[in-house]
Amino acid sequence: MQSQNNKIRVILIEDHKLMRVGLKSLFEKYNDISIITEAETGKEGIEKVRVHNPDVVIIDVGLPDMSGIEAAKRIIANDANAKVMILTSMLTPESVIDSLKIGVYAYVLKDINSDMLAMILRSVNSGAIWIDPKAVPVIREQENGIIPAKIKNRANFKATHANLTEREYEVLKLVVDGKSNYEIAQILKISEHTSKAHVCNIIQKLVVDDRTQAAVKAIKEGIV
């Protein structure tokens, strides 16, 4: 449970000392986040999570004694309400799918900037799920029930979201493919400003917080 001083209590499970030092230094500039302890191995991390009951657990996939995904699985098995986020440089279908299957709240790649990482951590602490945009195509291509389809075709999706324009559907498909605003602009031969405006409209109309959530919603409801 989050402490009375409103700091988000975080345990960091990461075997590389330089990475741990970097993350601790990074989070020190945010007055609402606190790394309360850290661990180098999965076994150590599981025990520290049990003892300290943090708000959020950040864990790498590559640990020396077990995979971070296995450690996360055991943490969640011990406490179904545990909020675990994967922070890794690994992007494979297996790592993404297995992480989501066991119930992690976020899958984040290490090339993310510090402010975005802090934002994701806060959203996870609030109960939101976040998937790195680079991982979305991996999920879409697998079609293995991780994000179950509620609606099976684009016509039904359009009927449900009739307030989206045809151009916005085109843009949304490219968002699902992980394209940036610049890449969307190049593909559709529009300005980057217009591309950004379309993405903002889509986010608002789908009632989501960001482009990743828009992509996930589109996958869930069958647009792709």
VODREN-318838 format. One record per residue: residue number from 1; z, y negated, x negated of N, C-alpha, C in turn. Coordinates in steps of 0.1 Angstrom, whole numbers. Atoms other than C-alpha are relative to their C-alpha. Example, Ala and Ser with C-alpha at 12.3 -4.5 7.8 and 13.67 -1.06 7.14 Angstrom:
VODREN-318838
- 1, 0, 12, -9, 78, 45, -123, 0, -12, -9 .
- 2, 0, 11, 9, 71, 11, -137, 8, -11, 8 .
This chain:
VODREN-318838
- 1, 0, 12, -9, 0, 0, 0, 0, -12, -9 .
- 2, 1, 13, 8, -9, -35, -13, 14, -7, 0 .
- 3, -14, 6, 2, 22, -53, -27, 1, -13, 7 .
- 4, -2, 13, -7, 37, -84, -12, -6, -12, -7 .
- 5, 7, 11, 7, 22, -106, -39, -15, 0, 3 .
- 6, 14, 0, -4, -12, -97, -24, -10, 4, -11 .
- 7, 9, -5, 10, -25, -82, -56, -5, 14, 4 .
- 8, 5, -14, -2, -48, -52, -52, 4, 8, -12 .
- 9, -6, -8, 11, -31, -25, -73, -11, 11, -3 .
- 10, 11, -8, 4, -57, -6, -93, 4, 10, -11 .
- 11, -1, -10, 11, -56, 26, -114, -14, 2, -6 .
- 12, 12, -2, 7, -84, 29, -140, 0, 13, -7 .
- 13, 1, -13, 6, -95, 64, -150, -14, 0, -8 .
- 14, 11, 2, 9, -119, 60, -180, 3, 5, -14 .
- 15, -3, -6, 12, -121, 79, -212, -3, -9, -12 .
- 16, 3, 8, 11, -136, 52, -234, 9, -13, -1 .
- 17, -10, 11, 2, -110, 28, -247, -6, -14, 1 .
- 18, 6, 13, 0, -134, -1, -252, -4, -4, 14 .
- 19, 3, 3, -14, -145, 2, -215, 13, -4, 7 .
- 20, -12, 3, -6, -109, 2, -204, 5, -14, -3 .
- 21, -5, 13, 5, -100, -28, -225, -9, -11, 7 .
- 22, 9, 10, -6, -131, -46, -212, 2, -3, 15 .
- 23, -3, 1, -15, -123, -39, -175, 13, -7, 2 .
- 24, -13, 6, -2, -87, -49, -179, -1, -15, -3 .
- 25, 2, 14, 3, -98, -82, -195, -8, -7, 11 .
- 26, 8, 5, -11, -124, -87, -168, 8, -4, 12 .
- 27, -7, 2, -12, -100, -83, -140, 12, -10, -1 .
- 28, -10, 10, 2, -74, -106, -156, -3, -14, 5 .
- 29, 4, 13, -4, -94, -136, -145, 1, -1, 16 .
- 30, -1, 1, -14, -89, -127, -108, 15, 2, 4 .
- 31, -15, 0, -2, -54, -135, -95, 4, 10, 12 .
- 32, -3, -10, -11, -57, -109, -66, -2, 14, -4 .
- 33, 3, -14, 4, -64, -78, -87, 9, 3, -12 .
- 34, -9, -3, 11, -40, -60, -110, -3, 15, -4 .
- 35, 1, -14, 5, -47, -29, -132, 14, 4, -4 .
- 36, -14, -3, 2, -13, -13, -129, 2, 11, -11 .
- 37, -1, -10, 10, -20, 17, -152, -14, 6, -2 .
- 38, 14, -5, 3, -49, 36, -168, 2, 15, -5 .
- 39, 0, -14, 4, -58, 72, -177, -13, 3, -7 .
- 40, 11, -4, 8, -81, 88, -202, -7, 13, 5 .
- 41, 5, -13, -5, -85, 122, -185, 1, 1, 15 .
- 42, -1, -3, -14, -90, 135, -150, 14, 4, 4 .
- 43, -13, -5, -3, -57, 154, -151, 11, -11, 0 .
- 44, -10, 11, 1, -37, 124, -162, -2, -10, 11 .
- 45, 2, 9, -10, -54, 102, -137, 5, 5, 14 .
- 46, -4, -6, -12, -47, 125, -108, 15, -1, 2 .
- 47, -15, 2, 0, -10, 125, -117, 5, -14, 2 .
- 48, -4, 14, -1, -8, 88, -121, -3, -6, 14 .
- 49, 2, 5, -14, -24, 82, -87, 11, 6, 9 .
- 50, -11, -6, -8, 2, 106, -72, 13, -8, -1 .
- 51, -12, 7, 2, 30, 87, -88, 0, -14, 4 .
- 52, 0, 15, -2, 19, 51, -84, -6, -4, 13 .
- 53, 6, 3, -13, 0, 53, -51, -7, -14, 0 .
- 54, 7, 13, 1, -25, 25, -59, -8, -3, 12 .
- 55, 8, 4, -11, -46, 6, -35, -15, 5, -2 .
- 56, 14, -5, 4, -79, 15, -53, 0, 7, -13 .
- 57, 1, -7, 12, -88, 40, -79, -15, -2, -5 .
- 58, 13, 1, 6, -117, 33, -103, -2, 11, -10 .
- 59, 2, -12, 8, -131, 64, -120, -14, 2, -5 .
- 60, 13, -3, 6, -159, 72, -144, -4, 15, 3 .
- 61, 4, -13, -2, -180, 103, -139, 2, 9, -12 .
- 62, -1, -7, 12, -179, 114, -175, 14, 0, -6 .
- 63, -14, -1, 6, -143, 125, -184, 0, 12, -9 .
- 64, 0, -11, 10, -133, 149, -212, 4, 13, 6 .
- 65, -5, -12, -4, -115, 175, -192, -6, 5, 13 .
- 66, 7, -4, -12, -134, 175, -159, -8, -12, 4 .
- 67, 8, 11, -5, -160, 154, -141, 9, -9, 8 .
- 68, -7, 10, -9, -148, 122, -125, -2, 3, 14 .
- 69, 2, -3, -14, -163, 135, -93, 11, 11, 4 .
- 70, -10, -10, -3, -140, 166, -95, 14, -6, 1 .
- 71, -13, 6, 0, -110, 144, -103, 1, -8, 13 .
- 72, 0, 8, -13, -119, 121, -73, 2, 10, 12 .
- 73, -1, -10, -11, -122, 152, -51, 15, 4, 1 .
- 74, -14, -4, 0, -86, 163, -61, 9, -12, 5 .
- 75, -8, 11, -4, -73, 128, -56, 0, -2, 15 .
- 76, 2, 2, -14, -87, 126, -21, 6, 12, 8 .
- 77, -7, -12, -6, -75, 162, -13, 15, -2, 1 .
- 78, -14, 3, 0, -40, 150, -22, 4, -11, 10 .
- 79, -3, 11, -9, -43, 119, -1, -13, -4, 6 .
- 80, 13, 3, -7, -71, 116, 25, -3, -15, 1 .
- 81, 2, 15, -1, -66, 78, 26, -2, -7, -13 .
- 82, 2, 6, 13, -71, 73, -11, -14, -7, 0 .
- 83, 12, 7, 1, -97, 47, -18, -5, 0, -15 .
- 84, 6, -2, 13, -118, 58, -48, -13, -5, -1 .
- 85, 13, 4, 3, -147, 41, -63, -5, 5, -14 .
- 86, 6, -5, 12, -170, 56, -89, -6, -12, -7 .
- 87, 7, 10, 9, -180, 33, -118, -6, 7, -12 .
- 88, 6, -9, 9, -205, 50, -140, -14, -6, -5 .
- 89, 14, 3, 5, -238, 47, -160, -9, 11, 5 .
- 90, 8, -12, -4, -249, 80, -145, -6, -2, 14 .
- 91, 7, 1, -13, -275, 79, -117, -9, 12, 1 .
- 92, 7, -12, -3, -286, 114, -107, 2, 3, 15 .
- 93, -2, -5, -14, -291, 129, -72, 13, 7, 2 .
- 94, -12, -8, -1, -263, 153, -79, 13, -9, 0 .
- 95, -12, 8, 1, -238, 126, -90, 2, -9, 12 .
- 96, -1, 8, -12, -246, 103, -61, 4, 8, 12 .
- 97, -2, -8, -12, -247, 129, -34, 14, 7, 0 .
- 98, -13, -6, 1, -216, 148, -46, 11, -10, 2 .
- 99, -10, 11, -1, -196, 116, -48, 2, -4, 15 .
- 100, -1, 4, -14, -204, 106, -13, 5, 12, 9 .
- 101, -5, -11, -8, -198, 141, 1, 15, 2, 0 .
- 102, -15, -2, 0, -162, 141, -11, 7, -12, 6 .
- 103, -7, 11, -7, -155, 107, 5, 3, -12, -9 .
- 104, -3, 12, 8, -156, 81, -23, -5, -12, 8 .
- 105, 3, 12, -7, -158, 45, -10, -12, -8, -6 .
- 106, 10, 8, 7, -182, 31, -36, -6, 8, -12 .
- 107, 7, -5, 11, -208, 43, -61, -6, -12, -7 .
- 108, 4, 12, 7, -213, 15, -87, -4, 3, -14 .
- 109, 5, -2, 13, -234, 14, -118, 6, -11, -10 .
- 110, -7, 8, 10, -219, -1, -150, -7, -13, -4 .
- 111, 7, 12, 4, -246, -27, -154, 3, -12, 10 .
- 112, -3, 10, -10, -231, -47, -125, 8, -12, -7 .
- 113, -7, 11, 5, -218, -82, -131, 15, -1, 5 .
- 114, -15, -1, -3, -180, -89, -130, 3, -6, 14 .
- 115, -4, 6, -13, -179, -111, -99, -4, 10, 11 .
- 116, 4, -9, -10, -199, -85, -79, 10, 12, 0 .
- 117, -9, -11, 1, -176, -57, -92, 13, -4, 7 .
- 118, -13, 4, -6, -145, -77, -81, -2, 0, 16 .
- 119, 3, 1, -14, -162, -83, -47, 0, 14, 6 .
- 120, 1, -13, -5, -169, -46, -43, 14, 6, 1 .
- 121, -14, -5, 0, -133, -37, -52, 8, -5, 12 .
- 122, -7, 6, -11, -120, -61, -26, -5, 6, 13 .
- 123, 5, -6, -12, -143, -46, 0, 4, 14, 2 .
- 124, -5, -14, -1, -133, -11, -8, 15, 0, 4 .
- 125, -14, 2, -4, -96, -22, -5, 1, -3, 15 .
- 126, 0, 3, -15, -105, -34, 30, -6, 11, 8 .
- 127, 5, -11, -7, -120, -1, 39, -15, 1, 1 .
- 128, 14, -1, -1, -157, -8, 34, -6, 10, -10 .
- 129, 7, -9, 9, -182, 15, 18, -12, -8, -7 .
- 130, 11, 7, 7, -206, 2, -9, -7, 10, -9 .
- 131, 8, -9, 9, -235, 20, -26, -9, -9, -8 .
- 132, 9, 8, 8, -254, 5, -55, -14, 1, 5 .
- 133, 14, 0, -5, -289, -5, -44, -9, 10, -8 .
- 134, 9, -9, 8, -304, 16, -72, 3, 15, 5 .
- 135, -3, -14, -5, -287, 47, -56, -6, 2, 14 .
- 136, 5, -2, -14, -301, 41, -21, -12, 8, 1 .
- 137, 12, -9, -1, -336, 56, -28, 4, 14, -3 .
- 138, -4, -13, 3, -318, 86, -43, 5, 7, 13 .
- 139, -5, -6, -12, -300, 92, -10, -11, 2, 10 .
- 140, 11, -1, -10, -331, 85, 11, -9, 12, -3 .
- 141, 9, -11, 3, -351, 111, -8, 6, 14, 2 .
- 142, -6, -13, 0, -326, 138, -6, 0, 6, 14 .
- 143, 0, -5, -14, -324, 141, 33, 9, 12, 1 .
- 144, -9, -12, -1, -293, 163, 31, 12, -2, 8 .
- 145, -11, 2, -9, -271, 149, 57, 11, -9, -5 .
- 146, -11, 9, 4, -250, 126, 36, 1, -12, 9 .
- 147, 0, 11, -10, -261, 97, 58, -8, 6, 12 .
- 148, 7, -6, -11, -269, 115, 90, -9, -9, 9 .
- 149, 8, 8, -9, -298, 102, 111, 5, 0, 14 .
- 150, -3, 1, -14, -288, 90, 145, -12, -1, 9 .
- 151, 13, 2, -7, -323, 81, 155, -11, 5, -9 .
- 152, 9, -7, 8, -353, 100, 144, -14, -7, -3 .
- 153, 13, 6, 2, -382, 76, 145, 1, -15, 1 .
- 154, 1, 15, 1, -392, 40, 139, -1, -7, 14 .
- 155, 2, 6, -13, -401, 34, 175, 14, -2, 7 .
- 156, -14, 1, -5, -365, 41, 186, 8, -10, -7 .
- 157, -8, 10, 8, -351, 20, 158, -5, -14, 5 .
- 158, 5, 13, -5, -373, -9, 170, 5, -3, 14 .
- 159, -5, 2, -14, -362, -4, 206, 15, -4, -1 .
- 160, -14, 3, 1, -326, -6, 194, 2, -14, -7 .
- 161, -1, 13, 7, -332, -36, 171, -13, -9, 3 .
- 162, 12, 7, -4, -359, -54, 191, -1, -15, -5 .
- 163, 0, 14, 4, -348, -88, 177, -6, -1, -14 .
- 164, 7, 1, 13, -364, -79, 143, -15, -2, 2 .
- 165, 14, 2, -1, -399, -92, 138, -7, 11, -8 .
- 166, 8, -9, 7, -428, -71, 124, 2, -2, -15 .
- 167, -1, 3, 14, -425, -89, 91, 14, 4, -5 .
- 168, -13, -4, 5, -388, -82, 89, 1, 15, -1 .
- 169, 1, -15, 2, -395, -45, 94, -6, 3, -13 .
- 170, 6, -2, 13, -418, -47, 64, 9, -2, -11 .
- 171, -9, 4, 10, -392, -64, 44, 11, 10, -1 .
- 172, -11, -10, -1, -364, -40, 55, -4, 13, -7 .
- 173, 4, -13, 6, -385, -10, 44, 0, -2, -16 .
- 174, 0, 2, 14, -388, -26, 9, 14, -1, -5 .
- 175, -14, 0, 4, -351, -33, 8, 5, 14, -1 .
- 176, -4, -14, 1, -345, 4, 15, -5, 6, -13 .
- 177, 6, -5, 12, -368, 11, -14, 6, -6, -13 .
- 178, -7, 6, 11, -345, -10, -36, -7, -11, -7 .
- 179, 8, 11, 5, -369, -39, -41, 9, -13, 0 .
- 180, -7, 13, 1, -355, -73, -52, -8, -10, 9 .
- 181, 7, 10, -7, -364, -105, -34, -13, -4, -7 .
- 182, 12, 4, 7, -389, -113, -61, -11, 11, 2 .
- 183, 10, -11, -1, -406, -78, -59, -5, 0, 14 .
- 184, 5, 0, -14, -408, -81, -21, -10, -11, 2 .
- 185, 9, 11, 0, -424, -115, -25, -14, 4, -6 .
- 186, 12, -3, 7, -450, -101, -49, -8, 10, 9 .
- 187, 7, -10, -8, -458, -71, -27, -6, -5, 13 .
- 188, 5, 5, -13, -461, -90, 6, -8, -14, -2 .
- 189, 7, 12, 3, -477, -120, -11, 5, -12, 7 .
- 190, -8, 11, -6, -451, -145, 1, 8, -6, -11 .
- 191, -8, 6, 10, -429, -169, -17, 14, 7, -1 .
- 192, -13, -6, 2, -396, -157, -31, 11, -6, 10 .
- 193, -9, 7, -10, -378, -183, -9, -2, 7, 14 .
- 194, 3, -6, -13, -395, -168, 22, 6, 15, 0 .
- 195, -5, -13, 1, -386, -133, 10, 16, 0, 2 .
- 196, -15, 1, -1, -349, -143, 6, 4, -3, 15 .
- 197, -3, 4, -14, -350, -159, 41, -1, 12, 9 .
- 198, 2, -12, -9, -363, -127, 57, 12, 10, -2 .
- 199, -12, -9, 2, -335, -106, 40, 12, -6, 6 .
- 200, -12, 6, -7, -309, -131, 52, 0, 2, 15 .
- 201, 1, -2, -14, -322, -128, 87, 2, 14, 4 .
- 202, -2, -15, -3, -322, -90, 86, 15, 3, -1 .
- 203, -15, -3, 1, -286, -89, 74, 7, -6, 12 .
- 204, -7, 6, -12, -276, -112, 102, -3, 8, 13 .
- 205, 3, -7, -12, -295, -94, 129, 5, 15, 1 .
- 206, -5, -14, 0, -283, -59, 118, 15, 0, 0 .
- 207, -15, 2, 0, -247, -73, 117, 6, 8, -11 .
- 208, -6, -6, 12, -240, -62, 82, 3, -11, -10 .
- 209, -5, 10, 10, -226, -79, 51, -10, -3, -11 .
- 210, 9, 2, 11, -253, -74, 25, -12, 9, 1 .
- 211, 12, -8, 0, -287, -59, 17, 2, 15, -1 .
- 212, -2, -14, 1, -273, -26, 7, 5, 6, 13 .
- 213, -4, -5, -13, -255, -21, 40, -12, 0, 10 .
- 214, 12, 0, -8, -288, -31, 57, -8, 12, -2 .
- 215, 8, -12, 4, -306, -4, 38, 7, 13, 5 .
- 216, -7, -12, -4, -279, 22, 46, -1, 1, 15 .
- 217, 1, -1, -14, -280, 13, 83, -14, 4, 4 .
- 218, 14, -4, -4, -318, 16, 84, -2, 15, -3 .
- 219, 1, -14, 3, -315, 50, 68, 7, 8, 11 .
- 220, -8, -7, -10, -288, 61, 92, -8, 1, 14 .
- 221, 6, 1, -13, -309, 50, 122, -14, 3, 1 .
- 222, 13, -7, 0, -342, 65, 112, -12, -9, -2 .
- 223, 12, 8, 3, -364, 36, 101, -8, 6, -11 .
- 224, 7, -5, 11, -373, 55, 70, 1, 16, 0 .
